[in-house]
Amino acid sequence: MWAVVREALLDAWAVLAPTECAGCGAPDRGLCAACRAELAAAAPVRETLRRADGTELPVWRAVDYGGVARSILLAFKDGGRTDAAPALAAVLSRVLHAALAEAPREARGRVELAAIPSSRAAFRRRGYRHVPLLLRRAGFADSRLLRPTRQTQDQSNLDTTSRFANRAESLTVRPGPRGRFVLLVDDIVTTGATVLEADRAFREAGHTVLGVVAVARTAKRGPKLKAGAEI
């Protein structure tokens, strides 16, 4: 019954404020049924990134950064389409629960989530911090432990080497007791330059990084992500 009422309300709203699907561009819906179903079907997958010291950093994600998922993430992140947040947050929630289920016994109930911080320029442009927003919609909270130490360039037009150089020594951890258990949270993992920099900052501050949680990943550039079994 509620589904019928919801669709009727959406139809009425579409007349008053026409919009289009953030994923495929179909008219009249912020996110159409097909695109919503594609996100809903995405299952968490565990992969790894290789650190500079040769150890592996676990990465949990749900979708490949391409097609509909890429369109939705870009619309949410850079197009002001916060109406896509609930569907993306549902994906993030599944991935977070998968990662938390693998936390070691000593970390259970003590894991803190650290969202990768947006640059000041990105925040001014968007008007919101997109990763903490997704966390809130997923029912979690950002610990706000990470902070930038300097301004960095937009990564989108940089090659792999430049991305790592751009992020090097760009993050630090707020002072506090050592020995925290942390999961890093981002929307997309590309080369891994940003999350590996966050991992470095936490480890140097005396904390344990359990891994990275993201909605999507792309393996087009940078260190190869080693695929694991689907969770």
Secondary structure, 3 states (H helix, E strand, C coil): CHHHHHHHHHHHHHHHCCCECCCCCCECCCCCHHHHHHHHCCCCEEEEEECCCCCEEEEEECEECCHHHHHHHHHHHHCCCHHHHHHHHHHHHHHHHHHHHCCCHHHCCCEEEEECCCCHHHHHHHCCCHHHHHHHHCCCCCCCCEEECCCCCCHHHCCHHHHHHHHCCCEEECCCCCCCEEEEEEEEECCCHHHHHHHHHHHHCCCEEEEEEEEEECCCCCCCCEEEEEC
